Amino acid sequence: MARMDWIKQLGITPDTPVGAIALGSTDSLYIGSTTQSETEPHWQATIAQYSLQGEQQWQQSIELPMAAAITHVAVSRDRLYSLGTVNIDAEPEQTQTEVWLAAYTLTGELQWLNKLRSVYPQQPDDLIVDAKGFLYIAGHTTPTDVDPEGWLEKYDPDGDRLWQTSLGKYEASTPLRLCLGEDPTARTKFARMAIYVAGSTAMPVALPNSEEGEAQEAAQQTWLARYSSEGIQRWITGLGPAATLHCAGLTTNAEHQLYGVGQAVKAGVIPAGPWLAQYDAQGQQALFTSLGLAKDQAIAQLVSTPTGLQLVGLSSADEVWISTYTPAGFGEQSSVVIEGQVQRVTGAVAIADGLILSGQMMTETGLQQWVAKVIV
């Protein structure tokens, strides 16, 4: 039975998915916040370190000239990275969104802050960092005159872009998702690394049960793909119609198996409601199953633990729920009592005795960003 250990409200936030958390190797918690400021700019982005008991160790503001927001945080062996957006003046009475990436020491000293180069305005979808400190970012353009396009990029530890690859026409309702993995069958250390990507962009995808070599534009398909550390696509496979099937998260376990979770908004290849899928490093599907929950029990986060998976979701009654999956099957679903109407669960990390969650909730004073420890 899951129970709340502690919870902190970090401040009033904008009504967009902001706030992120990452766990350091010394069991330090790093939190990216976007909260209301009493001075210009109206929204202030900050990065902070907390103990696992919820005690703040330090906090740094992101020094940008206009309203900035943190969307993702990642930590390597010796650096902390934050990814976010900033509004800039484009034309009279208009603003344009740019994406920025920053690096800090683990004690909060800013190393560098770069704006990501692009012809069009952009929005980030996900951020991961590998063991050597190389960064992989998925996102999409937001032009007004052409179709938006998804992309995947790699940056070195100093913030220099090494490559970019297009992921096709972007479906705004389904963000791209990333996770790192390894291929234990690879013959070289270089080939072992796997960058897994899930999305619903328009990419040529071989559909399940199709003839060999047959591909269809994935405008109607949600897909899962593996890329090398050099941006080369190793394989891509269709999960189901994008109009009815969304992917909410990816993770890998100690056995290098890949798991994905998401939502079937109506019955099709799988019953409506949350689903779970398992693949090996070659893209062979081992499991694709419904969780047996009502379709209003939306999946929000997926976390790998030494004993299995923790699935975190949100019900239509604004209640957070947690379910465990092990090779023996699904465990009992537990509700987590949080005072306030929870609107989003934007992050989750596993610790020894439970989970640290972050999100946004509606309170009497407005939409608050929160972070909480849950004993599982």
QUINORGI-V930577 format. One record per residue. N is the residue number from 1. PHI is phi in whole degrees, 0 to 359 (none if undefined). PSI is psi in whole degrees, -180 to 180 (999 if undefined). D_LAST is the distance of its C-alpha to the last C-alpha in whole Angstrom. Layout:
# QUINORGI-V930577
N:PHI:PSI:D_LAST + N:PHI:PSI:D_LAST
This chain:
# QUINORGI-V930577
1:none:123:6 + 2:283:143:5 + 3:217:151:7 + 4:284:132:9 + 5:264:-51:10 + 6:204:160:13 + 7:214:142:15 + 8:231:137:18 + 9:264:129:21 + 10:259:-11:23 + 11:136:169:26 + 12:291:134:28 + 13:239:161:28 + 14:291:160:30 + 15:275:57:29 + 16:221:158:28 + 17:292:98:25 + 18:233:166:25 + 19:96:132:23 + 20:209:157:21 + 21:223:153:18 + 22:212:152:19 + 23:251:127:17 + 24:275:168:20 + 25:291:-20:21 + 26:263:23:21 + 27:62:30:17 + 28:267:142:19 + 29:256:129:18 + 30:247:130:21 + 31:234:128:21 + 32:260:128:24 + 33:235:148:25 + 34:230:107:28 + 35:229:164:29 + 36:292:137:32 + 37:249:145:35 + 38:281:-12:38 + 39:236:173:40 + 40:288:143:41 + 41:288:161:39 + 42:297:-35:37 + 43:247:135:34 + 44:243:127:33 + 45:264:132:31 + 46:224:154:29 + 47:239:138:27 + 48:215:156:25 + 49:250:135:23 + 50:234:155:20 + 51:281:169:18 + 52:287:-4:15 + 53:265:5:15 + 54:86:15:17 + 55:267:127:21 + 56:286:132:23 + 57:263:-43:25 + 58:200:165:28 + 59:212:138:28 + 60:229:137:31 + 61:273:149:33 + 62:274:115:34 + 63:273:90:38 + 64:234:150:39 + 65:290:-23:42 + 66:231:-179:40 + 67:304:123:37 + 68:242:152:34 + 69:223:140:31 + 70:264:128:28 + 71:250:-27:26 + 72:213:150:25 + 73:225:140:24 + 74:218:151:24 + 75:228:136:24 + 76:252:-166:26 + 77:297:-37:27 + 78:226:9:29 + 79:217:156:29 + 80:243:136:27 + 81:237:142:28 + 82:231:145:28 + 83:233:140:29 + 84:192:-166:31 + 85:234:159:34 + 86:216:140:37 + 87:270:130:39 + 88:237:158:43 + 89:288:125:46 + 90:253:-58:48 + 91:225:166:51 + 92:308:127:52 + 93:65:20:49 + 94:228:149:47 + 95:236:157:44 + 96:229:142:42 + 97:266:129:39 + 98:243:157:39 + 99:257:137:36 + 100:235:156:35 + 101:225:132:33 + 102:229:152:33 + 103:235:142:32 + 104:227:157:32 + 105:288:168:31 + 106:286:-4:28 + 107:255:9:30 + 108:95:9:30 + 109:276:124:34 + 110:294:127:35 + 111:265:-47:37 + 112:197:159:38 + 113:218:119:37 + 114:237:143:39 + 115:270:134:39 + 116:286:131:39 + 117:286:135:42 + 118:195:147:43 + 119:289:-35:46 + 120:248:159:44 + 121:302:152:41 + 122:225:163:37 + 123:224:135:34 + 124:277:148:31 + 125:248:-37:28 + 126:199:159:26 + 127:216:133:26 + 128:222:158:25 + 129:228:139:27 + 130:267:-178:28 + 131:295:-23:28 + 132:266:2:32 + 133:89:9:31 + 134:280:140:32 + 135:252:141:31 + 136:236:127:31 + 137:235:133:31 + 138:248:142:31 + 139:194:-166:33 + 140:208:154:35 + 141:279:157:39 + 142:229:58:40 + 143:286:163:43 + 144:259:-14:45 + 145:246:-10:48 + 146:223:171:47 + 147:294:142:44 + 148:294:152:40 + 149:228:136:39 + 150:279:154:36 + 151:211:158:36 + 152:231:131:34 + 153:228:155:36 + 154:237:136:35 + 155:235:147:36 + 156:277:173:37 + 157:298:-15:35 + 158:264:6:38 + 159:88:11:37 + 160:270:132:40 + 161:286:131:40 + 162:262:-37:40 + 163:198:163:40 + 164:220:141:40 + 165:228:142:39 + 166:282:143:40 + 167:246:14:37 + 168:90:178:39 + 169:303:131:40 + 170:267:138:37 + 171:259:110:35 + 172:298:-25:34 + 173:279:-6:31 + 174:228:96:29 + 175:298:152:28 + 176:288:147:28 + 177:233:145:25 + 178:232:154:25 + 179:199:156:24 + 180:267:150:25 + 181:207:-180:26 + 182:226:150:28 + 183:254:104:31 + 184:293:-14:31 + 185:269:-5:34 + 186:294:146:36 + 187:275:-22:39 + 188:235:156:39 + 189:297:-35:36 + 190:298:-39:37 + 191:278:-10:36 + 192:291:-35:33 + 193:291:138:31 + 194:231:132:30 + 195:253:111:29 + 196:264:137:28 + 197:228:136:29 + 198:236:142:28 + 199:192:-178:30 + 200:229:32:33 + 201:279:166:36 + 202:279:95:39 + 203:233:147:39 + 204:296:120:41 + 205:230:132:39 + 206:282:118:39 + 207:281:152:38 + 208:304:137:36 + 209:70:13:39 + 210:275:165:42 + 211:295:150:45 + 212:301:131:45 + 213:87:-14:46 + 214:284:132:45 + 215:225:152:43 + 216:229:150:43 + 217:298:133:42 + 218:273:27:38 + 219:301:-26:39 + 220:251:10:38 + 221:239:136:35 + 222:270:135:32 + 223:230:164:32 + 224:230:134:30 + 225:222:156:32 + 226:243:133:32 + 227:239:154:34 + 228:278:172:35 + 229:291:-10:35 + 230:258:8:38 + 231:86:16:38 + 232:268:128:39 + 233:285:123:38 + 234:272:-41:37 + 235:199:162:36 + 236:212:140:35 + 237:221:145:34 + 238:278:140:34 + 239:263:-34:31 + 240:161:177:32 + 241:300:131:34 + 242:296:-28:33 + 243:292:-22:34 + 244:238:-11:31 + 245:227:120:29 + 246:241:146:27 + 247:257:127:24 + 248:256:-18:22 + 249:188:155:20 + 250:229:150:21 + 251:201:163:19 + 252:236:158:20 + 253:250:-177:19 + 254:295:-22:20 + 255:270:10:23 + 256:66:23:24 + 257:275:143:23 + 258:261:132:23 + 259:238:143:21 + 260:229:147:21 + 261:229:158:20 + 262:186:-159:22 + 263:228:131:23 + 264:262:111:26 + 265:285:-19:28 + 266:205:161:31 + 267:298:138:31 + 268:198:-109:33 + 269:291:-15:32 + 270:209:153:29 + 271:301:153:28 + 272:300:142:27 + 273:123:-175:23 + 274:295:147:20 + 275:226:162:21 + 276:226:136:20 + 277:230:150:23 + 278:229:137:23 + 279:224:157:26 + 280:266:180:28 + 281:292:-15:30 + 282:266:3:33 + 283:88:12:31 + 284:277:126:31 + 285:281:128:29 + 286:254:-21:27 + 287:203:138:25 + 288:208:103:25 + 289:218:151:24 + 290:284:146:23 + 291:279:-6:19 + 292:74:22:21 + 293:254:161:20 + 294:297:151:22 + 295:291:-12:24 + 296:273:1:23 + 297:269:77:19 + 298:286:134:19 + 299:287:136:17 + 300:242:-41:17 + 301:217:153:15 + 302:228:127:14 + 303:230:134:13 + 304:268:136:13 + 305:234:168:11 + 306:300:-23:13 + 307:254:-7:12 + 308:163:-146:13 + 309:240:146:12 + 310:246:122:9 + 311:255:129:12 + 312:244:132:11 + 313:220:-180:14 + 314:222:129:16 + 315:270:170:18 + 316:293:-16:22 + 317:271:14:21 + 318:64:31:20 + 319:255:136:16 + 320:276:135:13 + 321:231:154:11 + 322:228:136:8 + 323:227:143:10 + 324:256:139:9 + 325:235:129:13 + 326:232:171:14 + 327:305:-21:18 + 328:279:-12:18 + 329:126:-168:17 + 330:274:138:14 + 331:272:-178:12 + 332:291:139:11 + 333:280:132:11 + 334:242:139:9 + 335:268:145:11 + 336:249:121:10 + 337:279:115:13 + 338:235:123:15 + 339:290:123:18 + 340:117:161:21 + 341:272:105:21 + 342:289:124:19 + 343:264:-37:22 + 344:212:151:20 + 345:245:106:17 + 346:263:-9:19 + 347:198:154:16 + 348:204:134:13 + 349:226:148:12 + 350:269:138:10 + 351:235:179:10 + 352:301:-39:10 + 353:245:17:6 + 354:164:-140:5 + 355:226:149:7 + 356:255:125:10 + 357:245:151:12 + 358:226:157:16 + 359:179:-159:18 + 360:227:141:21 + 361:222:151:21 + 362:270:126:24 + 363:235:-179:25 + 364:296:-27:29 + 365:267:-7:30 + 366:130:-168:29 + 367:282:116:26 + 368:253:139:24 + 369:278:140:22 + 370:224:158:19 + 371:222:140:16 + 372:214:152:13 + 373:255:130:10 + 374:241:126:6 + 375:277:127:4 + 376:246:999:0
